[in-house]
Amino acid sequence: MKIHWLRLLCLGFVLWLGLGSAHALTPADALALAAGDGDERIEALNRLSVDPDEKALALIQALSNEAVKVQGERVLIVADDGRATDAVSGEVVALGEDAEDVMVNNRLRGALEAAAALRDLFNPDPVAQRQAAALLQRSALDEPDDSTLPALEKALAGELDPRARASLEQARAAMQLASDDEAQRLAAVQTLAGMGQPALRPLLLRQLEEEGSEAVKAELRTALAALDRKLALASGLSQAFTGISLGSILLLAALGLAITYGLMGVINMAHGELIMIGAYATWLVQSFFKSTLPGLFDWYLLAAMPVAFITAALVGAAMERSVIRWLYGRPLETLLATWGISLVLMQGVRSLFGAQNVGVENPSWMSGSVTLMGSLTLPWNRILIIAFAAAVLIGVTLLISKTRLGLFVRGVTQNRPIASCMGVNTARIDTYAFALGSGIAGLAGCALSQIGNVGPDLGQNYIVDSFMVVVLGGVGQLAGTVYAALGLGLLNKFLEGWAGAVLAKIAVLVFIIVFIQKRPQGIFAFKGRET
Amino acid sequence: MTTASVSLPAPGPLLTRGAFSGVMVALLVVCAVAPMLNLLVPADSVFHLSDYMVGLLGKIMCYAICALAIDLIWGYTGILSLGHGLFFALGGYVMGMYLMRQIGRDGNYKSDLPDFMVFLDWKELPWHWALSDSFIATLLLIVLVPGLVAFVFGYFAFRSRIKGVYFSIITQALTFAALLLFFRNETGMGGNNGFTDFKRILGLPIATQGMRMTLFVITGLTLLGFYLFARWLVASKFGRVLQAIRDAESRVMFCGYNPLPYKLTIWTISAVMCGVAGALYVPQVGIINPGEMSTAASIEMAVWAAVGGRATLVGPIVGAFLVNGAKSWLTVAFPEFWLYFLGALFIAVTLWMPQGVVGLVKKFKKEGKA
């Protein structure tokens, strides 16, 4: 409200100078507004706000700020410094003991906001107009109240930003829905039919019950059907979006595993902990930026990505060189040993940074959301993570298919002795490939730190899921991983819609178990090393 | 056409002299020495076995049964299960349901229903609690529930010839799904908190010294019984086929054997053993919650078997005692280090001690003789 203050004063000034015909504030009006009963106050407010003079404006403004007192029959505006002036005469008055605070209840507050928005409609700034129109539209849909209709008509008669005009017309339609004039009602329904607002539904339903005219009734039914279609579409799209978002997270978590497990055949139970290390690396970079480079804080993620990648890759390379190397060809032993590594890594992080979750702040450009089709809200961080997952996927695919390292990795995977005969240092390629997979896990951690808690147990939540994705997608190919991740994400979210989160998750796990029974060969066609 | 007759060497006696005396000593310790040291020797004596120790040893013996079960399926058949925690918990939950019903009206809410159901505002017992009043039915269910789950899951998994790590990962997924299921309050298994605050078993108070000792003895006898059973099993023809499947499954198939019934049988037996262990565990520890189904719990079971020595039957029992003894000491003395220790143990055993402790001892004995 404070922000509008100057703007309002200017506006009031312009109105006062230009129109001259402004509604002058009378003592009766002032008293009705300040001390009347509920309906009186709203009436007075609406009367005053059609064309307020400077004093009326000041009183309304003071009322929004709860800076009004009533002393006897006089209405006083109390300034910040404690000086009281009479709202009608403008003279300075000594504040007596009997001055009572004027309370503003929610109903009046809503009306005050609407009044402020109505005034804003005459502001030449299109952004202010749009905001005011959107507010009026919302309140009209929540509780259509035709007392503001005259002011609305007046605004529509003047110059308006086109988007603000559309919103206002819809607000007017919502108010005219219960009008006595059948033609007006029909027009109102037709205007509203084009909107996809969920708030519209109860409004239309109520009118359908009360409506007398058959023509309007038919129109109402069509409008309702159209609205339901639109809402169903929006909710379907929103489910699809959350599904794709979950899929992209699964994909990020599983891509690294698709290399270490899918291509190399190493069961890495510490994969989740590599994700966790990536998340902690992000947190460290974030803390560093916060303390030493606060001006560049918004861009810390750009620095965190390579740091997370390299940290996790180094840990992975160390794991490969020290433990996993000796266990090639013994997958069950690898499973146990890497589980041991995961315990050590988790406890190590706990000792270094504490068992509590650490807070990773989003850069400002990742917060907020875009709204589409009225009821479809897409958070920016989710959208960016989908994009990030796609980028990582493209990067990995190019790396595997186009570079020399990728060629060697594929060669060693497909036929180790021949690759070795060709002069490939297979042991080194193993380390590189494992480090690459680990580094991608680190990148996943960097992304996950933006949407969830970062704690020592972070990796545990993803280990089962990422194995499921890789196993379901088919070992040894990245494309399968992509399909499996997106498929599982979508399936999970659509099941969640009617069964709840936990049951959906259980259903997905059971589905995977059953699916693998059905297609074990197809899925386990192992092109890599024999186990 | 003549059929060549193949004669297998006759199986050795169930117990060699050494093994026989070992079993006898264990029997004596469990049934006579431990109760005497706990109940008769005064508390301030050096030889007194404290109630805490009785509880701890009883718990570890349950774990030893699990390790034995894992050994049968992993050490002898080559199938690593990461889902035995599920069977352990199922047995435990069945027992827990009975114990919850035994509380009667002594709960906090003085209701016929278990407290958590009153808390959820349920009016009557859900269907799966129908048999929880009867001890006989409970005993049957302890065997049937884990056995049936294992049988159905195993049938489909083995029929599709899911092997090696894939089987491990699938069992892990199954256990994870069950964990999520039991976490839900609507499942009617106490949700997050599981079952606790038991008061009675068979109408007798549960938290007395005598009851603790009774449960200890029963657990010890069960462990010994399972040990003898496992010994008989692995020495039988059935056990030999299992080991052949472990070493070369394709050859076993080419010899005309269908591995499915063998794998399925040992898998179900192993699951039932784990379920029984869980049922013995719950009254001694006094709580069962979904934590027993966590991935970590199941993998730890595998490490008990690995530390002791796979494909030996004493090994897993020794391993369970060593690891859990170390755990109860380290988590009190150096809580920070327990996970480091456990992690290092996983790595060290797989890298340098594939035969486990028993293997090491055997090796030293051989070198001593040579």
Interface residues (C-beta under 8 A of the other chain):
Chain A: I267 M269 V323 W326 L327 R330 P331 L332 E333 T334 L335 L336 A337 W339 G340 I341 S342 L343 V344 M346 Q347 G348 S351 Q460 I463 V464 F467 M468 V471 V502 L503 K505 I506 L509 V510 I512 I513 V514 I516 Q517 K518 P520 F524 T531
Chain B: W74 L80 F153 F156 A157 R159 S160 R161 I162 G164 V165 Y166 S168 I169 I170 Q172 A173 L174 F176 A177 L180 L181 F183 R184 T295 I299 A302 V303 A306 E336 L339 Y340 L342 G343 A344 L345 F346 I347 V349 T350 L351 P354
